[in-house]
């Protein structure tokens, strides 16, 4: 009977550990996607601004190429 209790505790402990690790991984993945979304928006804004500056700095005869 004692070994059953020991194995039960070991299995429950492993399940709890896997749950906590999985939850932490899920939260880190969600945080990563938020950061990637913000970085994508910032890169898009910088790219748009750069394109605007390039259009403004080009002479008129080069603007149509």
VMD Tcl script that builds the backbone (N, CA, C; Angstrom):
set m [mol new atoms 195]
animate dup $m
set s [atomselect $m all]
$s set {name element resname resid chain x y z} {
  {N N UNK 1 A 0.823 -1.203 0.000}
  {CA C UNK 1 A 0.000 0.000 0.000}
  {C C UNK 1 A 0.867 1.268 0.000}
  {N N UNK 2 A 1.985 1.195 0.701}
  {CA C UNK 2 A 2.863 2.363 0.769}
  {C C UNK 2 A 3.408 2.705 -0.612}
  {N N UNK 3 A 3.769 1.687 -1.408}
  {CA C UNK 3 A 4.319 1.951 -2.738}
  {C C UNK 3 A 3.290 2.576 -3.663}
  {N N UNK 4 A 2.047 2.220 -3.484}
  {CA C UNK 4 A 0.975 2.819 -4.293}
  {C C UNK 4 A 0.881 4.306 -3.983}
  {N N UNK 5 A 0.965 4.657 -2.722}
  {CA C UNK 5 A 0.899 6.064 -2.328}
  {C C UNK 5 A 2.112 6.831 -2.845}
  {N N UNK 6 A 3.278 6.204 -2.787}
  {CA C UNK 6 A 4.499 6.851 -3.283}
  {C C UNK 6 A 4.381 7.102 -4.781}
  {N N UNK 7 A 3.957 6.078 -5.534}
  {CA C UNK 7 A 3.825 6.240 -6.984}
  {C C UNK 7 A 2.734 7.249 -7.329}
  {N N UNK 8 A 1.661 7.246 -6.571}
  {CA C UNK 8 A 0.589 8.211 -6.800}
  {C C UNK 8 A 1.099 9.638 -6.595}
  {N N UNK 9 A 1.860 9.852 -5.540}
  {CA C UNK 9 A 2.435 11.180 -5.294}
  {C C UNK 9 A 3.424 11.569 -6.394}
  {N N UNK 10 A 4.228 10.606 -6.836}
  {CA C UNK 10 A 5.183 10.893 -7.908}
  {C C UNK 10 A 4.472 11.270 -9.203}
  {N N UNK 11 A 3.435 10.546 -9.544}
  {CA C UNK 11 A 2.685 10.833 -10.772}
  {C C UNK 11 A 1.974 12.177 -10.654}
  {N N UNK 12 A 1.352 12.426 -9.529}
  {CA C UNK 12 A 0.672 13.715 -9.336}
  {C C UNK 12 A 1.675 14.879 -9.359}
  {N N UNK 13 A 2.828 14.663 -8.751}
  {CA C UNK 13 A 3.866 15.696 -8.782}
  {C C UNK 13 A 4.363 15.959 -10.187}
  {N N UNK 14 A 4.530 14.895 -10.974}
  {CA C UNK 14 A 4.962 15.061 -12.365}
  {C C UNK 14 A 3.893 15.786 -13.171}
  {N N UNK 15 A 2.639 15.430 -12.968}
  {CA C UNK 15 A 1.550 16.108 -13.686}
  {C C UNK 15 A 1.505 17.590 -13.327}
  {N N UNK 16 A 1.656 17.904 -12.066}
  {CA C UNK 16 A 1.664 19.303 -11.639}
  {C C UNK 16 A 2.850 20.050 -12.239}
  {N N UNK 17 A 4.006 19.410 -12.257}
  {CA C UNK 17 A 5.193 20.033 -12.846}
  {C C UNK 17 A 4.994 20.307 -14.329}
  {N N UNK 18 A 4.471 19.319 -15.058}
  {CA C UNK 18 A 4.223 19.508 -16.487}
  {C C UNK 18 A 3.179 20.592 -16.735}
  {N N UNK 19 A 2.163 20.647 -15.889}
  {CA C UNK 19 A 1.154 21.695 -16.026}
  {C C UNK 19 A 1.774 23.072 -15.823}
  {N N UNK 20 A 2.565 23.218 -14.766}
  {CA C UNK 20 A 3.174 24.518 -14.486}
  {C C UNK 20 A 4.160 24.920 -15.584}
  {N N UNK 21 A 4.941 23.980 -16.078}
  {CA C UNK 21 A 5.863 24.277 -17.170}
  {C C UNK 21 A 5.110 24.634 -18.451}
  {N N UNK 22 A 4.053 23.903 -18.743}
  {CA C UNK 22 A 3.244 24.189 -19.926}
  {C C UNK 22 A 2.584 25.549 -19.846}
  {N N UNK 23 A 2.077 25.892 -18.669}
  {CA C UNK 23 A 1.441 27.202 -18.486}
  {C C UNK 23 A 2.462 28.328 -18.649}
  {N N UNK 24 A 3.644 28.130 -18.097}
  {CA C UNK 24 A 4.695 29.142 -18.237}
  {C C UNK 24 A 5.109 29.295 -19.697}
  {N N UNK 25 A 5.254 28.179 -20.395}
  {CA C UNK 25 A 5.608 28.221 -21.804}
  {C C UNK 25 A 4.525 28.930 -22.614}
  {N N UNK 26 A 3.263 28.650 -22.333}
  {CA C UNK 26 A 2.147 29.293 -23.031}
  {C C UNK 26 A 2.171 30.811 -22.808}
  {N N UNK 27 A 2.398 31.215 -21.576}
  {CA C UNK 27 A 2.439 32.653 -21.274}
  {C C UNK 27 A 3.621 33.332 -21.960}
  {N N UNK 28 A 4.769 32.661 -22.002}
  {CA C UNK 28 A 5.925 33.227 -22.693}
  {C C UNK 28 A 5.675 33.311 -24.190}
  {N N UNK 29 A 4.985 32.330 -24.744}
  {CA C UNK 29 A 4.648 32.354 -26.159}
  {C C UNK 29 A 3.695 33.501 -26.472}
  {N N UNK 30 A 2.715 33.729 -25.608}
  {CA C UNK 30 A 1.798 34.852 -25.808}
  {C C UNK 30 A 2.540 36.183 -25.718}
  {N N UNK 31 A 3.466 36.301 -24.772}
  {CA C UNK 31 A 4.252 37.532 -24.641}
  {C C UNK 31 A 5.132 37.741 -25.871}
  {N N UNK 32 A 5.704 36.654 -26.388}
  {CA C UNK 32 A 6.530 36.756 -27.588}
  {C C UNK 32 A 5.711 37.234 -28.780}
  {N N UNK 33 A 4.511 36.704 -28.944}
  {CA C UNK 33 A 3.685 37.147 -30.069}
  {C C UNK 33 A 3.281 38.616 -29.920}
  {N N UNK 34 A 3.046 39.062 -28.704}
  {CA C UNK 34 A 2.746 40.488 -28.495}
  {C C UNK 34 A 3.945 41.352 -28.885}
  {N N UNK 35 A 5.132 40.926 -28.471}
  {CA C UNK 35 A 6.341 41.681 -28.807}
  {C C UNK 35 A 6.597 41.673 -30.314}
  {N N UNK 36 A 6.373 40.534 -30.957}
  {CA C UNK 36 A 6.561 40.463 -32.408}
  {C C UNK 36 A 5.558 41.354 -33.141}
  {N N UNK 37 A 4.334 41.403 -32.650}
  {CA C UNK 37 A 3.327 42.281 -33.239}
  {C C UNK 37 A 3.741 43.742 -33.105}
  {N N UNK 38 A 4.240 44.123 -31.939}
  {CA C UNK 38 A 4.682 45.504 -31.720}
  {C C UNK 38 A 5.899 45.814 -32.587}
  {N N UNK 39 A 6.826 44.878 -32.692}
  {CA C UNK 39 A 8.010 45.092 -33.525}
  {C C UNK 39 A 7.624 45.209 -34.993}
  {N N UNK 40 A 6.659 44.431 -35.423}
  {CA C UNK 40 A 6.192 44.493 -36.806}
  {C C UNK 40 A 5.552 45.846 -37.094}
  {N N UNK 41 A 4.766 46.340 -36.168}
  {CA C UNK 41 A 4.137 47.647 -36.346}
  {C C UNK 41 A 5.193 48.753 -36.389}
  {N N UNK 42 A 6.195 48.664 -35.522}
  {CA C UNK 42 A 7.251 49.675 -35.515}
  {C C UNK 42 A 8.062 49.619 -36.807}
  {N N UNK 43 A 8.370 48.419 -37.286}
  {CA C UNK 43 A 9.117 48.272 -38.532}
  {C C UNK 43 A 8.314 48.805 -39.710}
  {N N UNK 44 A 7.025 48.575 -39.697}
  {CA C UNK 44 A 6.162 49.088 -40.761}
  {C C UNK 44 A 6.153 50.617 -40.752}
  {N N UNK 45 A 6.070 51.206 -39.578}
  {CA C UNK 45 A 6.068 52.663 -39.476}
  {C C UNK 45 A 7.399 53.244 -39.962}
  {N N UNK 46 A 8.496 52.622 -39.577}
  {CA C UNK 46 A 9.816 53.091 -40.013}
  {C C UNK 46 A 9.961 52.930 -41.521}
  {N N UNK 47 A 9.486 51.817 -42.045}
  {CA C UNK 47 A 9.560 51.577 -43.483}
  {C C UNK 47 A 8.735 52.604 -44.255}
  {N N UNK 48 A 7.547 52.905 -43.767}
  {CA C UNK 48 A 6.705 53.922 -44.413}
  {C C UNK 48 A 7.378 55.290 -44.368}
  {N N UNK 49 A 7.955 55.623 -43.232}
  {CA C UNK 49 A 8.636 56.920 -43.093}
  {C C UNK 49 A 9.857 56.990 -44.022}
  {N N UNK 50 A 10.602 55.920 -44.125}
  {CA C UNK 50 A 11.766 55.880 -45.000}
  {C C UNK 50 A 11.345 56.036 -46.457}
  {N N UNK 51 A 10.289 55.362 -46.853}
  {CA C UNK 51 A 9.793 55.490 -48.225}
  {C C UNK 51 A 9.347 56.925 -48.499}
  {N N UNK 52 A 8.719 57.537 -47.523}
  {CA C UNK 52 A 8.282 58.938 -47.681}
  {C C UNK 52 A 9.493 59.858 -47.838}
  {N N UNK 53 A 10.512 59.648 -47.034}
  {CA C UNK 53 A 11.709 60.477 -47.132}
  {C C UNK 53 A 12.440 60.251 -48.451}
  {N N UNK 54 A 12.474 59.013 -48.927}
  {CA C UNK 54 A 13.118 58.737 -50.208}
  {C C UNK 54 A 12.372 59.404 -51.356}
  {N N UNK 55 A 11.050 59.371 -51.311}
  {CA C UNK 55 A 10.259 60.030 -52.360}
  {C C UNK 55 A 10.483 61.533 -52.343}
  {N N UNK 56 A 10.600 62.101 -51.173}
  {CA C UNK 56 A 10.765 63.542 -51.061}
  {C C UNK 56 A 12.160 63.980 -51.499}
  {N N UNK 57 A 13.168 63.135 -51.283}
  {CA C UNK 57 A 14.545 63.503 -51.602}
  {C C UNK 57 A 14.924 63.241 -53.056}
  {N N UNK 58 A 14.168 62.413 -53.769}
  {CA C UNK 58 A 14.506 62.109 -55.157}
  {C C UNK 58 A 14.140 63.274 -56.068}
  {N N UNK 59 A 14.977 63.566 -57.054}
  {CA C UNK 59 A 14.597 64.574 -58.051}
  {C C UNK 59 A 13.412 64.057 -58.863}
  {N N UNK 60 A 12.723 64.958 -59.509}
  {CA C UNK 60 A 11.509 64.608 -60.237}
  {C C UNK 60 A 11.762 63.625 -61.373}
  {N N UNK 61 A 12.905 63.718 -62.069}
  {CA C UNK 61 A 13.144 62.813 -63.180}
  {C C UNK 61 A 13.437 61.389 -62.731}
  {N N UNK 62 A 13.846 61.180 -61.478}
  {CA C UNK 62 A 14.099 59.845 -60.966}
  {C C UNK 62 A 12.901 59.274 -60.239}
  {N N UNK 63 A 11.908 60.061 -59.972}
  {CA C UNK 63 A 10.766 59.624 -59.191}
  {C C UNK 63 A 9.897 58.654 -59.983}
  {N N UNK 64 A 9.962 58.644 -61.298}
  {CA C UNK 64 A 9.073 57.800 -62.088}
  {C C UNK 64 A 9.675 56.437 -62.420}
  {N N UNK 65 A 10.864 56.145 -61.960}
  {CA C UNK 65 A 11.496 54.857 -62.270}
  {C C UNK 65 A 11.050 53.767 -61.375}
}
mol reanalyze $m
mol bondsrecalc $m
mol representation Tube
mol addrep $m
